[in-house]
Amino acid sequence: MTPSGIDLKTLKLPTEINTGKVKTMTNTFKNCALLTLDCSGWATTSLTDITGFNEGAPGVISPVLNNF
C-alpha cells in the first residue's frame, strides 16, 4: 500500500529496467499485497540494500544482490 493508502495492483514497466546506478531500494514495494511483479532479473551491480523491498507483498519477487 502506498503512503496515500492506495493498494498498487498493476504496474506498467519497460521491458528492461536499468537499475545499475541505484544504491538502495528500501521498501520499494512494501505492503503492495495485490501486486504481482518479478524483479529477479533487475541489474543490481550497485545495489547494496533491499531491506523491506517486498515486505507484505507476496507476489513481488526481489532482485538478487549479485555484487557481493
C-alpha positions as CSV (number, residue, x, y, z in Angstrom):
1,M,0.0,0.0,0.0
2,T,1.3,3.4,-0.9
3,P,1.6,6.2,1.6
4,S,-1.7,7.6,0.3
5,G,-3.4,4.4,1.1
6,I,-3.8,3.1,-2.4
7,D,-3.1,-0.6,-2.9
8,L,-1.0,-1.0,-6.1
9,K,-2.4,-3.8,-8.2
10,T,-0.6,-3.2,-11.6
11,L,2.5,-1.5,-12.7
12,K,3.4,-1.0,-16.4
13,L,7.2,-1.0,-16.7
14,P,9.5,-1.1,-19.8
15,T,10.9,-4.5,-20.8
16,E,14.3,-3.7,-19.4
17,I,14.8,-1.9,-16.1
18,N,18.2,-0.1,-15.7
19,T,19.0,-0.1,-12.0
20,G,22.7,-0.1,-12.5
21,K,23.3,3.1,-10.6
22,V,20.7,2.6,-7.9
23,K,22.2,2.1,-4.4
24,T,19.1,1.3,-2.3
25,M,15.6,0.0,-2.9
26,T,14.5,0.0,0.7
27,N,10.7,-0.6,1.0
28,T,10.1,-0.1,-2.8
29,F,7.0,-2.3,-2.9
30,K,6.4,-2.7,0.8
31,N,2.7,-3.7,1.5
32,C,1.7,-3.8,-2.1
33,A,-0.2,-7.0,-1.3
34,L,-2.1,-7.2,-4.6
35,L,0.9,-6.6,-6.9
36,T,2.5,-9.4,-8.9
37,L,5.9,-8.4,-10.2
38,D,9.1,-10.4,-10.9
39,C,12.2,-8.1,-10.3
40,S,14.7,-11.0,-10.1
41,G,16.3,-10.0,-13.4
42,W,16.9,-6.4,-12.5
43,A,20.6,-5.3,-12.7
44,T,22.0,-4.9,-9.2
45,T,25.6,-4.1,-9.7
46,S,25.5,-1.0,-7.4
47,L,22.6,-2.1,-5.2
48,T,23.5,-2.5,-1.5
49,D,20.2,-2.6,0.3
50,I,16.8,-4.1,-0.5
51,T,15.5,-4.2,3.1
52,G,11.7,-4.4,3.1
53,F,11.7,-4.4,-0.8
54,N,8.7,-6.8,-0.9
55,E,7.7,-7.0,2.7
56,G,3.9,-7.6,2.8
57,A,3.9,-8.1,-1.0
58,P,3.9,-11.9,-1.6
59,G,3.6,-11.5,-5.3
60,V,6.7,-9.4,-5.7
61,I,10.0,-11.2,-6.3
62,S,13.0,-9.2,-5.1
63,P,16.1,-8.5,-7.2
64,V,19.1,-10.7,-6.5
65,L,22.0,-8.9,-4.9
66,N,24.9,-10.1,-7.1
67,N,27.5,-7.6,-6.2
68,F,28.9,-9.5,-3.2
